[in-house]
Amino acid sequence: QVQLVESGGGLVQAGGSLRLSCAASGRTFSNYALGWFRQAPGKEREFVAAISWSGGSTVYSDSVKGRFTISRDNAKNTVYLQMNSLKPEDTAVYSCAARPFVLSGSNHDYAYWGQGTQVTVSS
């Protein structure tokens, strides 16, 4: 089992920045790829970004590429999502998820999920 707890969400104006954190406990953190997903009210859960177990590979959705950066610190068992140039359409509940080793952009591939943190971007 891997337990995931997100933090860092909040209210920010358009053009601003936030950094989300996801702290993991349980199994060996460095054995897991981590992903960030988001879900806005009335919409399907959407892939945002993912990072491999080593941090050597990352992938982003087209909607956030160039604005968001995913990173991880295996010594702190934490994955981060730096979000810059935020837009109102980025408003959603952001959740992190874990799966063994290989990153994926599909939420169906992730077995472990956090509860999520709300991000609200005002115009």
Summary of the structure (lengths in Angstrom):
residues: 123
radius of gyration: 13.2
end to end distance: 39.6
largest distance: 40.7
contacts: 381
relative contact order: 0.32
helix: 7%
strand: 53%
